Amino acid sequence: MGAVIPILIEGFKEAGHFELTTSASVHNWMKATYLRDIVESEIEGVESLQTIRSTSDLNSIEFYDIMEELQRFGAEFLGVNIPDPDPNWRNREHESYSDKIRL
């Protein structure tokens, strides 16, 4: 995902979203947008909790699903092209990319 963040930063700048112009802010936005989970709470009086998963917990299929979402978002809302990190990933989906590539 190293190449994705700079592309998104440029797209956000062009779109006037200056609050998303650092690597940290875009990384946090991606996690909050694509890695948010709602879990049932065991705390009395609290029905559910929102959590944000770690990018290191993603398996290769989850990683590339998020990449495809980012590609669609970038094209539709920011007018940027985010290339595939590995065009042949579906041929190697048995491998774990989570140790090699991080959001």
Summary of the structure (lengths in Angstrom):
residues: 103
radius of gyration: 15.4
end to end distance: 5.0
largest distance: 47.9
contacts: 265
relative contact order: 0.21
helix: 50%
strand: 10%
